[in-house]
């Protein structure tokens, strides 16, 4: 049983890394997006000759990411009651991630027997925050018809699974290790030493928790969180490079226009290249007609 748990956990971890690299390559090679589909409120595009204006700095973009990710500002402005649970969940999750980093660092560098008591308190507080936040998010998505319209069944299953995973982790730390931070650090130290015997003969509580984590490792590369970081910020929200003659954007557009059309519709015929289709489309005269009236 221990070997099976070990194979599933490390197999899912390897899969996560490989899938993440593949997804990054796919995003990097994805076609350009049409900017008029992503117009962002009041922006540089409203200015005359906007392509000659300076674009956002790295610090400005970093500030935007911090406000979006750490404070979830859009939810704060648009759905305050949902934001409370969402922010509690994410703040607790960040603390939980940092706690795991602290565990691995402390297990390798400090005297385990002299480990501070606040270490276990940190873990419990972070887990409680994530638990309350995830339950609140699940309830809000079930009871709020506006939210319910945007989430398929898989999202509800996901949040139920989040609660189960947290419960498994809490049980493993609080009951099996007796809430003793030294025992937790000793277990982590065995993992750092890659002691195969301790991994194969792991207790049922920790084995169950590892099995609960494995599906998350498989799901993570395909989750909307990864799409947010890899696609939204870099290529959608900030890719405001102007299409200048002889520039990189023009080269990419010409390359795309040279691709064959692979589908058909009343206004689009297959068998041609996109550049040929674009030249053959009738000119939109709606604005002219409006002005003539």
URZISUL-V84975 format. One record per pair of residues at least 12 apart in sequence whose C-alpha atoms are under 10 Angstrom apart, sorted by sequence separation. I is the first residue (numbers start at 0). J is the second residue. D is the distance in Angstrom with one decimal. If there is no record, write none. Layout:
BEGIN
i: [I	I]
j: [J	J]
d: [D	D]
END
This chain:
BEGIN
i: [43	70	71	74	171	186	259	260	261	267	105	258	259	260	267	71	72	140	141	257	258	259	260	266	70	71	140	186	257	258	259	260	266	70	102	256	257	258	259	260	69	101	102	137	138	255	256	257	259	68	71	137	255	256	257	70	136	137	186	254	255	256	69	70	98	102	137	138	253	254	256	68	69	98	137	253	256	68	136	137	252	98	99	135	69	97	98	134	97	98	133	134	137	95	96	133	94	95	98	133	134	175	94	95	97	133	134	175	176	95	96	133	175	176	94	95	132	174	175	91	94	95	130	131	171	91	93	94	95	129	130	133	171	172	91	92	95	129	130	171	172	91	92	94	95	130	170	171	90	91	92	94	130	169	170	171	89	91	92	93	129	130	168	171	88	91	92	167	168	171	87	88	90	91	92	127	167	170	88	89	90	91	126	127	167	168	169	87	88	89	91	92	126	167	168	87	88	91	167	168	86	87	88	90	126	127	166	167	86	87	88	89	126	164	165	167	168	84	85	87	88	89	164	167	168	84	87	88	123	163	164	167	84	85	86	87	88	123	164	165	84	85	88	122	164	165	84	85	87	88	163	164	83	84	85	87	123	82	84	85	86	122	123	161	81	84	85	160	161	164	83	84	160	83	84	119	81	82	84	119	160	161	80	81	84	123	160	122	81	81	120	122	157	80	81	119	119	120	118	119	81	116	118	119	116	117	118	116	119	81	114	115	116	118	114	115	118	113	114	78	112	113	114	111	112	111	112	114	110	111	111	112	111	112	110	111	106	109	106	107	111	102	106	107	105	106	104	106	107	108	102	103	106	107	102	105	106	101	102	104	105	106	103	104	106	107	102	103	106	107	102	103	104	99	103	68	64	64	63	60	60	60	60	55	54	55	54	54	50	5	50	51	50	49	50	2	5	6	50	1	2	4	5	1	4	5	44	1	2	3	5	43	1	2	4	23	39	1	2	8	15	18	19	22	37	38	0	1	2	11	15	18	21	22	37	0	1	9	12	15	16	18	19	20	26	0	1	5	8	11	12	15	16	18	19	29	34	1	4	7	8	11	12	14	15	18	19	23	27	32	33	34	0	3	4	7	8	10	11	12	13	14	15	16	17	18	22	23	26	27	31	32	5	8	9	11	12	13	14	15	16	22	26	30	31	34	1	4	5	7	8	11	12	15	25	29	34	0	4	7	8	10	11	14	15	19	23	27	32	34	3	7	9	10	11	22	23	26	27	31	8	22	26	4	8	31	31	30	31	30	30	31	30]
j: [55	82	83	86	183	198	271	272	273	279	118	271	272	273	280	85	86	154	155	271	272	273	274	280	85	86	155	201	272	273	274	275	281	86	118	272	273	274	275	276	86	118	119	154	155	272	273	274	276	86	89	155	273	274	275	89	155	156	205	273	274	275	89	90	118	122	157	158	273	274	276	89	90	119	158	274	277	90	158	159	274	121	122	158	93	121	122	158	122	123	158	159	162	121	122	159	121	122	125	160	161	202	122	123	125	161	162	203	204	124	125	162	204	205	124	125	162	204	205	122	125	126	161	162	202	123	125	126	127	161	162	165	203	204	124	125	128	162	163	204	205	125	126	128	129	164	204	205	125	126	127	129	165	204	205	206	125	127	128	129	165	166	204	207	125	128	129	204	205	208	125	126	128	129	130	165	205	208	127	128	129	130	165	166	206	207	208	127	128	129	131	132	166	207	208	128	129	132	208	209	128	129	130	132	168	169	208	209	129	130	131	132	169	207	208	210	211	128	129	131	132	133	208	211	212	129	132	133	168	208	209	212	130	131	132	133	134	169	210	211	131	132	135	169	211	212	132	133	135	136	211	212	132	133	134	136	172	132	134	135	136	172	173	211	132	135	136	211	212	215	135	136	212	136	137	172	135	136	138	173	214	215	135	136	139	178	215	178	138	139	178	180	215	139	140	178	179	180	179	180	143	178	180	181	179	180	181	180	183	146	179	180	181	183	180	181	184	180	181	146	180	181	182	180	181	181	182	184	181	182	183	184	184	185	184	185	181	184	183	184	188	180	184	185	184	185	184	186	187	188	183	184	187	188	184	187	188	184	185	187	188	189	187	188	190	191	187	188	191	192	188	190	191	187	191	228	228	232	232	232	233	236	237	237	237	239	239	240	239	195	240	241	241	241	242	195	198	199	243	195	196	198	199	196	199	200	239	197	198	199	201	239	198	199	201	220	236	199	200	206	213	216	217	220	235	236	199	200	201	210	214	217	220	221	236	200	201	209	212	215	216	218	219	220	226	201	202	206	209	212	213	216	217	219	220	230	235	203	206	209	210	213	214	216	217	220	221	225	229	234	235	236	203	206	207	210	211	213	214	215	216	217	218	219	220	221	225	226	229	230	234	235	209	212	213	215	216	217	218	219	220	226	230	234	235	238	206	209	210	212	213	216	217	220	230	234	239	206	210	213	214	216	217	220	221	225	229	233	238	240	210	214	216	217	218	229	230	233	234	238	216	230	234	213	217	248	251	251	252	252	254	255	255]
d: [9.5	9.3	10.0	9.0	9.5	9.7	5.7	5.6	9.6	9.7	9.9	8.5	4.2	5.9	8.7	8.2	9.6	9.3	8.2	9.3	5.5	6.1	9.5	7.9	9.7	6.8	8.1	9.6	5.6	6.1	8.9	9.7	9.7	6.9	8.3	6.6	6.1	8.1	9.4	8.4	8.1	8.6	9.8	8.9	9.5	9.1	4.7	6.1	9.7	9.4	9.1	6.7	7.5	4.5	8.5	9.0	9.5	9.4	9.9	9.9	8.3	8.1	7.7	8.7	7.9	9.7	9.4	9.9	9.6	9.6	9.0	8.6	7.5	9.1	6.2	8.0	8.5	9.9	8.0	7.6	9.7	7.0	8.4	10.0	9.0	9.7	6.2	7.6	9.4	9.9	6.4	8.1	9.7	8.1	9.5	8.3	8.0	6.4	8.3	9.9	9.0	8.4	8.0	8.9	9.6	7.2	7.2	9.2	9.7	8.7	9.0	6.8	6.8	9.9	8.7	5.3	9.8	8.8	8.4	9.5	5.6	6.6	8.1	9.0	9.1	10.0	8.2	8.6	9.9	9.0	6.2	9.8	8.8	8.7	7.8	6.8	9.3	8.6	9.4	5.1	8.5	4.6	7.7	9.2	8.4	9.7	7.1	5.7	8.1	6.6	9.9	9.3	6.7	9.7	8.9	9.1	9.9	7.6	7.9	9.3	8.0	8.3	8.2	8.7	9.0	4.9	5.9	7.4	7.8	7.3	9.5	9.2	7.6	4.9	9.5	8.7	8.2	8.9	9.1	8.6	7.7	8.5	6.8	9.7	9.8	8.9	9.3	9.6	6.0	7.0	9.4	9.6	8.8	7.1	5.8	5.9	4.3	8.2	5.4	8.9	9.6	6.6	7.2	9.3	8.5	9.1	9.0	9.2	9.5	9.1	7.2	8.0	7.4	9.2	8.7	9.9	9.1	9.1	9.2	7.7	4.2	9.2	6.8	7.8	9.5	9.0	5.2	5.9	10.0	9.5	9.3	9.7	9.9	9.8	7.5	8.5	9.1	7.5	9.3	9.2	7.4	6.0	8.9	8.9	5.8	9.7	4.5	7.6	9.4	8.4	8.1	7.0	8.0	7.2	10.0	9.8	9.0	9.7	8.3	8.0	9.9	9.0	8.6	9.2	9.8	5.5	6.4	8.4	9.6	9.5	8.8	5.9	10.0	9.1	9.5	8.7	8.2	8.9	9.9	9.0	9.7	9.1	9.9	7.0	8.8	9.2	9.4	9.9	9.9	6.7	8.9	9.6	9.4	8.7	8.7	6.7	7.1	9.0	9.3	5.4	9.4	9.6	6.4	9.1	8.1	8.6	9.3	6.7	8.7	9.3	9.6	7.7	8.9	9.9	6.8	8.6	9.8	9.6	6.1	9.8	8.8	7.7	9.9	8.4	5.7	5.4	8.8	8.3	9.1	8.3	9.3	9.1	6.4	9.0	9.7	6.9	9.0	9.7	8.9	8.9	9.2	9.2	5.2	9.7	7.4	6.9	9.7	8.7	8.8	9.9	8.2	7.7	6.4	6.6	6.3	9.3	5.2	9.9	9.8	9.7	9.0	9.0	6.5	9.6	9.7	7.8	7.1	7.4	8.2	9.4	9.0	9.1	9.9	9.6	7.6	9.9	9.4	8.1	9.6	8.9	9.8	9.8	8.1	8.2	9.2	9.3	7.9	8.5	8.9	9.2	7.7	8.7	5.5	8.5	8.4	9.4	7.0	9.9	8.5	10.0	9.9	8.8	6.8	9.3	7.8	10.0	9.1	9.4	8.1	8.5	9.5	9.3	7.0	5.4	9.3	9.3	8.2	4.1	8.5	9.4	9.5	10.0	9.8	7.1	7.6	9.3	7.7	5.8	9.8	9.8	9.9	8.3	9.1	7.9	7.8	8.6	6.7	9.6	9.6	9.1	8.8	9.7	8.3	8.8	8.7	9.6	8.9	8.5	6.3	9.0	7.3	5.5	9.3	9.1	5.1	9.5	8.5	9.1	6.5	8.7	6.6	5.6	9.6	7.8	5.5	6.0	8.1	9.3	8.7	8.1	9.4	9.5	9.8	9.9	8.4	7.3	9.2	8.4	7.3	9.5	8.9	6.6	7.9	9.8	9.1	8.2	9.0	9.3	7.1	8.5	8.1	7.2	8.5	7.6	8.2	8.6	6.0	9.2	9.9	7.1	8.2	8.9	6.4	9.9	8.9	8.8	7.6	7.4	9.0	10.0	5.3	5.8	7.5	6.3	10.0	9.3	7.8	9.2	6.6	6.8	8.8	9.5	5.7	9.2	9.4	8.5	6.9	9.8	8.9	9.9	9.8	9.3	9.7	9.3	9.4	8.7	8.8	9.9	8.6	9.1	8.6	9.9	8.5	9.4	9.9	8.4	7.6	8.1	7.6	8.7	9.8	8.7	7.5]
END
